[in-house]
Amino acid sequence: MSRVFNFSAGPAALPEAVLERAQSEWMDFRGTGMSVMEMSHRGKTFMQVAEKAEQDLRGLLGVSDDYAVLFLQGGATGQFAAVPLNLQSGGQAMDYIDTGAWSGKAIKEAGKYGPVNIVASSQAQGYASIPDPATWKLDPAAAYVHYTPNETIGGVEFHFVPETGSVPLVADMSSTILSRPLEIERFGVIYAGAQKNIGPAGLTLVIVRKDLMERKSAQVPAVLDYALQARNDSMYNTPPTLAWYLSGLVFEWLLEQGGLPAMAEVNQRKARTLYHFVDNSEFYRNPVEPSARSWMNVPFILADESLDGSFLKQAEAAGLSGLKGHRSVGGMRASLYNAVPEAAVEVLVEFMADFEQRHA
Ligand SMILES: *Cc1c(COP(=O)(O)O)cnc(C)c1O
């Protein structure tokens, strides 16, 4: 068996230790004579899995009892609708910060439910920076302020938490959650599709301040209804049991690594290594303003784009997978989520240096 270094943006790499543990429990889950995905979500065995995952996640992020933690489905895209449906009603305005492809999709979806203010945008800068907070036109009467802390496609990341006063802050953390410690109390709602930095696709994590849960519009679908799902421990309908279990194994693995402070150190080192190499090369380039560069998704462009195909082919042959940039922007992108080891970045940089030498 040989596993590659996987730089996919999502679904993305999972820790090998987690995959091995899941394999060892696959046929006979903890003495039940069946796999974890064949049993009732309401039985004692699965309830223990579910509760442990929630407790471990709360421990990792420091989530207090003021917040509900929901294990839902529908992806971050489902939350693009769930957020306005749960937090806004009666024609109240919703503030959005536009920093790229994913915030754009969130804005488009929210627009179906009420008036959206784009309070800041980096579109004119090619989405290569974060708009200066001093220029944001926040509405103190808005239902919430929504932003995308890490733009997975553009490789642009906020390295600060926006200040929104008493207006609840909502964050799409799909590609950055669990990469470093977080001040949870600064947020009203945090949501994330699992398939980047949590676990497999199929699970959507939502962390919501309890006092915000009863604002919803009458039309919110039951599966997206925060208050209803919270009252039912995310089991108003059948939850994604396999993804919930696997994510729980990832939480245990993160705790074993030393939790989020330890992950932050490793993640920052990985990103630094790659940016440092790219910045010192005449052959590769990263288009993002240095203060807004993502730790998680590092796009880079070759000086001669006619070499893109051979770069990818040779990378694949060297055991480096998933480096093709998003179809909307082209070029390359290395995603450096928690499960991507430092060794992967070292091998990538060696490969890039070698490729440059042979083609520059
Ligand atoms: C991947 C991604 C999404 C879309 O997630 P789905 O689970 O496919 O709906 C939304 N926002 C961000 C920041 C992402 O990285």
The ligand as a Tripos MOL2 file, in Angstrom:
@<TRIPOS>MOLECULE
LIG
   15    15     1     0     0
SMALL
NO_CHARGES

@<TRIPOS>ATOM
      1 C1        -16.1910   24.2340    0.5020 C.3       1 LIG1
      2 C2        -16.7490   25.5060    1.0190 C.ar      1 LIG1
      3 C3        -18.1230   25.7700    0.9650 C.ar      1 LIG1
      4 C4        -19.1250   24.8170    0.3460 C.3       1 LIG1
      5 O1        -19.3110   23.7370    1.1810 O.3       1 LIG1
      6 P1        -20.3770   22.5940    0.8340 P.3       1 LIG1
      7 O2        -20.2310   21.7020    2.0170 O.co2     1 LIG1
      8 O3        -19.9450   21.9830   -0.4610 O.co2     1 LIG1
      9 O4        -21.7020   23.2290    0.7310 O.co2     1 LIG1
     10 C5        -18.5750   26.9610    1.4960 C.ar      1 LIG1
     11 N1        -17.7310   27.8340    2.0460 N.ar      1 LIG1
     12 C6        -16.3970   27.6220    2.1130 C.ar      1 LIG1
     13 C7        -15.5100   28.6400    2.7430 C.3       1 LIG1
     14 C8        -15.8680   26.4390    1.5970 C.ar      1 LIG1
     15 O5        -14.5550   26.2170    1.6720 O.3       1 LIG1
@<TRIPOS>BOND
     1     1     2 1
     2     2     3 ar
     3     2    14 ar
     4     3     4 1
     5     3    10 ar
     6     4     5 1
     7     5     6 1
     8     6     7 2
     9     6     8 1
    10     6     9 1
    11    10    11 ar
    12    11    12 ar
    13    12    13 1
    14    12    14 ar
    15    14    15 1
@<TRIPOS>SUBSTRUCTURE
     1 LIG1         1 GROUP 0 **** ****
